[in-house]
Amino acid sequence: MRDVSLLNSRATKSLVFCIIFIICSLVIHAQYGLFQLSKEIQSLQGHPEAAEKKDQVAQNAFSVPSETKLVGGSSVLVTRLMSLSICTQGPQSENPQNCLSLFQRINRIYLGSLVNTVTIAALIALTMPLIAFTLASSENVLRSRGKRQAARYLELALDIVPYIMWTIILAGLARGVYGQENLLGLGKIFGQQTSKNFSYVFTLLIQYMGFAAFLIAFQSRSCARWLLELQENRIIDSMRASGLPIFSIYFRLFHFGYRPLYYLRQALFTFIFVLLFDYSLSVAKPIHQSGGPRMLFNVAAQFENKRQISERDLEGSGQQKLLSRINEIKKINSREFLNTNNPDLGKVHFVNTKLVKYFEYQNFGLILLVFSFLFIRFDFREFLDER
Amino acid sequence: MTILPNITSHHIYVSFEASLYSLSGSIPGVILFMAIEGLLIIAFMMILRLRWSRPMIFILFLLCVFGILLLANSIPVVMYAELVDRSLLRNRNWPVPLGVAIALLTANGMLLFFTHTIFTNIWNELKQNYVRASKFRGDEENNSLNEKIKWIYYSQITPVFYFVFSFTLFTDIVFQNEADEQGIVTTLFDEVTQNGFEGENIGRIVVWGLTMLSVILLVRILTSLPLRMWEAKNGVLQT
């Protein structure tokens, strides 16, 4: 028996070690790649043409001119690459030390959007299991009062609708809220801009709730099954017999039973599901609109969009060979690629591809981290206990 | 034929066709998914026998299965869809429904979620007295678990179908260059996100949604048929 428990502990540790190794490799790979790229772009900025072009550089990383037309000279390349970095005293700053490097800028964008995304996703992930528990409790109350038909209808209403319908309905509602200048009367009290800003955040909350609502049927069913077991064991009846009101009974069941047993697991699963859903939707068909907080997967999707545009430009210029070489990005060194006579379009596409890879590695690492925590903390250990 | 203002039988026909198109991808998806789940259950049951005599093999099996599923399910569905699009649909001309089935296998943690649910249910059932007592009856654990496993397996088919059907949104978007049609989920999603719930759209969205629901419910009857038959046979049918 002692051997088995030792084996269990070693298995868990080796799984944790493997996952930490993979996550660290992903993050280090992403950061190192970005650092190399940043260094090379900084060395390009030292080029004499760079100084002439500084006044043309936009402050916003996303205001890189559209790569729909071909560019000829390397000065345009320098302008484009410089627009990815930002100067703390404005673009006209002569002192390069006042400028943030690409490495710093992209990491700041990543961290800022990560905080926004995690905050909103966590808020929704903590709320949805509560809603599921409320629905399951209502069903249980109806059942215990002999209204089996009504309880069945409530169960069916959640069960028969394809899960994606909740996402679609809430996406439609979010669209209606977006950019409202007098949302819930806020415009009259705090001004139109405040109302607009609030509407941007509110839109995101509704959208994320739509992603999480995909799971509401699963979660509600699992809560309902748990409550039914308690009812069959006469636990709810005994609480009712002790004179507790309905609300108090279900609150206690939640607080002392459901919360320690299932709540955190459901919240974490909702969290990871929302992140994956947002990631997929941002890449496939972004529904985020301009304004509002910068969201992680939306930022990644914007870089991917730029990469696709630069890819089309390169294809249009007949540089198929170069394109296929850039697509094998792992084999290319930033220094060799950016400091040789490669065409400017190729260099722009190379930088875009590198940035997309940075976001892919970082995002994959983030999702794997949360998923692994959920799995090892709650799921994997079930098979190791009581064996 | 006018049902609602500006809603004609053409709208119903369009949504019916789109629903059938979505089903053409999601039904092979469910079959493939359940086949893989079946194989995983068989492997799990074979390994379960060794959990006392060879605990190392049992743990390695769990580590491999869940480790691979964990890694595979941490990648968003749209990336798999793009990979399938590039490598199977464009280069090898595989049929789109098969591409949908393969791309949706790991949609947003689905394979990990359902595999874990099935394994946990089986694991918990092992602690039941009738299973523990099976060796004293000269029977094997696996034989006494057979019916329960069937129940668990059949009860997953309908949720898997709903899951796969919902995620055709992503495969429709990614495979749009390879497919001539568009599924109902994408049609509804586009309509709602582009035009919202305004004016005439509401009628159109409602008609499309109800047509889709009627088609889905018919398939739902089929997907839940094995479960209902098993429950009726064993006298546990819930009404």
HADDOCK unambig.tbl for C-alpha pairs under 7 A between the chains (distance, minus, plus):
assign (segid A and resid 4 and name CA) (segid B and resid 55 and name CA) 6.83 0.50 0.50
assign (segid A and resid 11 and name CA) (segid B and resid 59 and name CA) 6.90 0.50 0.50
assign (segid A and resid 162 and name CA) (segid B and resid 162 and name CA) 5.62 0.50 0.50
assign (segid A and resid 162 and name CA) (segid B and resid 166 and name CA) 6.39 0.50 0.50
assign (segid A and resid 163 and name CA) (segid B and resid 162 and name CA) 6.70 0.50 0.50
assign (segid A and resid 163 and name CA) (segid B and resid 163 and name CA) 6.97 0.50 0.50
assign (segid A and resid 163 and name CA) (segid B and resid 166 and name CA) 6.33 0.50 0.50
assign (segid A and resid 164 and name CA) (segid B and resid 166 and name CA) 5.05 0.50 0.50
assign (segid A and resid 168 and name CA) (segid B and resid 189 and name CA) 5.74 0.50 0.50
assign (segid A and resid 168 and name CA) (segid B and resid 192 and name CA) 6.86 0.50 0.50
assign (segid A and resid 171 and name CA) (segid B and resid 193 and name CA) 6.39 0.50 0.50
assign (segid A and resid 172 and name CA) (segid B and resid 192 and name CA) 5.19 0.50 0.50
assign (segid A and resid 172 and name CA) (segid B and resid 193 and name CA) 5.65 0.50 0.50
assign (segid A and resid 172 and name CA) (segid B and resid 196 and name CA) 5.14 0.50 0.50
assign (segid A and resid 172 and name CA) (segid B and resid 197 and name CA) 6.31 0.50 0.50
assign (segid A and resid 175 and name CA) (segid B and resid 193 and name CA) 6.68 0.50 0.50
assign (segid A and resid 175 and name CA) (segid B and resid 196 and name CA) 6.47 0.50 0.50
assign (segid A and resid 176 and name CA) (segid B and resid 196 and name CA) 6.87 0.50 0.50
assign (segid A and resid 273 and name CA) (segid B and resid 108 and name CA) 6.37 0.50 0.50
assign (segid A and resid 276 and name CA) (segid B and resid 76 and name CA) 5.48 0.50 0.50
assign (segid A and resid 276 and name CA) (segid B and resid 108 and name CA) 6.03 0.50 0.50
assign (segid A and resid 277 and name CA) (segid B and resid 108 and name CA) 6.89 0.50 0.50
assign (segid A and resid 279 and name CA) (segid B and resid 76 and name CA) 6.55 0.50 0.50
assign (segid A and resid 280 and name CA) (segid B and resid 76 and name CA) 5.53 0.50 0.50
assign (segid A and resid 280 and name CA) (segid B and resid 77 and name CA) 6.26 0.50 0.50
assign (segid A and resid 280 and name CA) (segid B and resid 78 and name CA) 5.19 0.50 0.50
assign (segid A and resid 284 and name CA) (segid B and resid 78 and name CA) 6.66 0.50 0.50
assign (segid A and resid 284 and name CA) (segid B and resid 170 and name CA) 6.77 0.50 0.50
assign (segid A and resid 284 and name CA) (segid B and resid 173 and name CA) 6.48 0.50 0.50
assign (segid A and resid 284 and name CA) (segid B and resid 174 and name CA) 6.82 0.50 0.50
assign (segid A and resid 364 and name CA) (segid B and resid 74 and name CA) 6.70 0.50 0.50
assign (segid A and resid 364 and name CA) (segid B and resid 75 and name CA) 6.60 0.50 0.50
assign (segid A and resid 367 and name CA) (segid B and resid 74 and name CA) 5.93 0.50 0.50
assign (segid A and resid 368 and name CA) (segid B and resid 74 and name CA) 5.56 0.50 0.50
